[in-house]
Amino acid sequence: MPVALGPPDAVYTVRGVITALPQQSRNGEMRVHHEAIPDFTDRDGNVVGMRSMTMPFPLAPDVSTDGLQLGDKIRFRLEVRWNVGPTVRIASLELLPGSTPLELE
């Protein structure tokens, strides 16, 4: 039975490009090269920002990657919980048009 996580400490809407799907990862995470998150807040409540980078993200149990492919552009809801693992996870996602401009480093 899944453990109730409680409300997230922070939620961000983030865009990025899929670089690996869960079935290609040994730990079942999806890798995304995401745009910067300028208002990202650390566990002490300080706004520290996060630069654009490629990161692995666990997926919430109800998030499906059916139909997604490497290189797809997505918008996702990133939840952060500082005292419960996983610290970050993708809570929902949507496919963006391929022509969507992204600001990636």
Buried (B, 14 or more C-beta within 10 A) or exposed (E): EEEEBEEBBBEBEBBBBBBBBBEEEEEEBBBBBBBBBEEBBEEEEEEEEBEBBBBBBBBBEEBEBEEBEEEBBBBBBBBBBBEEEBEBBBBBBEBBEEEEEBEBE
